Amino acid sequence: GGELPPPLASDGALTAVVMIGTNNLGAGHLPGPTAEGVLAVAREYLRRSRGRLLLCALLPRGDGAELLPRLCPPRCDRRGAPFRSFMPAVEKVNQRLREEAGGGRLSVD
C-alpha cells in the first residue's frame, strides 16, 4: 500500500501511472473533495520521488442508475431528484486535476 522503494524514488526517469477517485464519487463524495484527495496522493508521490506522475482522468461510471437514487438526499439536483449520471461530477474532478497538472512532473490524461 504505497511503498516506493528508494531506488525507484530516486530515479528521475520513472513515470508512475495512477488511477484513483471514481470510488469516492460512488460513495457520495462531492467532486471538490474527491479531486483534492486525488491531488493529495499526487503531491505525496511527487514529494517522495524524483519521477513523473501521470494521473489517469476519471472514467465514466456506468452504475449511476443504481447508485444515484441511494445518494439522494443529499446528492440531488435542484428539484430534489436524483442525478441521472455521474458524468457532471466526473467532469468537475477531471477539470480540477487538469488545472493542477499544468506541466512539470504531473500530468493528467
C-alpha positions as CSV (number, residue, x, y, z in Angstrom):
1,G,0.0,0.0,0.0
2,G,2.0,3.0,-1.2
3,E,5.6,1.8,-0.7
4,L,8.1,3.4,-3.1
5,P,11.5,1.6,-2.8
6,P,14.4,4.1,-2.6
7,P,16.0,3.0,-5.9
8,L,12.7,3.9,-7.7
9,A,12.1,7.0,-5.7
10,S,15.5,8.4,-6.7
11,D,15.0,7.5,-10.4
12,G,14.2,10.8,-12.2
13,A,13.3,8.8,-15.4
14,L,10.5,6.8,-13.5
15,T,6.9,7.6,-14.5
16,A,4.2,6.3,-12.3
17,V,0.6,5.9,-13.5
18,V,-2.2,6.3,-11.0
19,M,-5.9,5.8,-11.5
20,I,-8.0,6.7,-8.4
21,G,-11.0,8.7,-7.4
22,T,-14.1,7.2,-9.0
23,N,-15.0,5.1,-5.9
24,N,-15.1,8.3,-3.9
25,L,-17.9,9.7,-6.2
26,G,-19.7,6.4,-6.0
27,A,-19.7,6.6,-2.2
28,G,-21.3,10.0,-2.4
29,H,-18.3,12.3,-2.1
30,L,-18.5,15.7,-3.8
31,P,-16.3,16.4,-6.8
32,G,-14.2,19.1,-4.9
33,P,-13.1,16.8,-2.0
34,T,-12.7,13.9,-4.4
35,A,-10.3,16.0,-6.6
36,E,-8.4,17.2,-3.6
37,G,-8.0,13.7,-2.3
38,V,-6.5,12.6,-5.6
39,L,-4.2,15.6,-5.7
40,A,-3.1,14.9,-2.1
41,V,-1.9,11.5,-3.2
42,A,-0.2,13.0,-6.3
43,R,1.6,15.6,-4.2
44,E,2.8,13.0,-1.7
45,Y,4.2,10.9,-4.6
46,L,6.0,13.9,-6.0
47,R,7.3,14.8,-2.6
48,R,8.7,11.3,-2.1
49,S,10.2,10.8,-5.6
50,R,12.1,12.4,-8.4
51,G,10.0,10.8,-11.1
52,R,7.0,12.0,-13.0
53,L,3.3,11.1,-12.3
54,L,0.6,10.5,-14.8
55,L,-2.9,10.7,-13.2
56,C,-5.5,8.9,-15.3
57,A,-8.6,11.1,-15.7
58,L,-11.6,9.6,-14.0
59,L,-13.5,7.4,-16.3
60,P,-17.3,7.5,-16.7
61,R,-19.2,5.3,-14.3
62,G,-21.9,3.0,-15.6
63,D,-23.7,2.4,-12.3
64,G,-25.4,5.8,-11.9
65,A,-28.9,4.5,-12.4
66,E,-28.4,2.1,-9.5
67,L,-26.3,4.2,-7.1
68,L,-27.5,7.8,-7.6
69,P,-31.0,7.3,-6.2
70,R,-29.5,5.9,-3.0
71,L,-27.3,9.1,-2.7
72,C,-30.3,11.4,-2.9
73,P,-30.6,13.1,-0.5
74,P,-28.2,14.9,-0.1
75,R,-26.8,14.4,-3.6
76,C,-29.8,15.6,-5.6
77,D,-30.4,18.1,-8.4
78,R,-32.1,21.4,-7.8
79,R,-35.6,19.9,-8.0
80,G,-34.7,17.3,-5.3
81,A,-34.5,14.4,-7.7
82,P,-31.5,12.0,-8.0
83,F,-28.9,13.0,-10.6
84,R,-29.2,10.9,-13.8
85,S,-25.4,10.4,-14.3
86,F,-22.1,10.7,-12.6
87,M,-20.7,12.5,-15.6
88,P,-21.1,16.0,-14.4
89,A,-19.2,15.1,-11.2
90,V,-16.5,13.1,-13.2
91,E,-16.0,16.1,-15.5
92,K,-15.6,18.5,-12.5
93,V,-13.0,16.3,-10.9
94,N,-11.1,15.9,-14.2
95,Q,-11.2,19.7,-14.8
96,R,-9.7,20.3,-11.3
97,L,-7.0,17.7,-11.9
98,R,-6.0,19.3,-15.3
99,E,-5.9,22.7,-13.7
100,E,-3.4,21.5,-11.2
101,A,-1.3,19.5,-13.6
102,G,-0.2,22.5,-15.8
103,G,3.1,20.8,-16.8
104,G,6.2,19.8,-14.8
105,R,6.3,16.4,-13.2
106,L,2.5,16.0,-13.0
107,S,0.2,15.3,-16.0
108,V,-3.4,14.1,-16.4
109,D,-4.6,12.1,-19.3
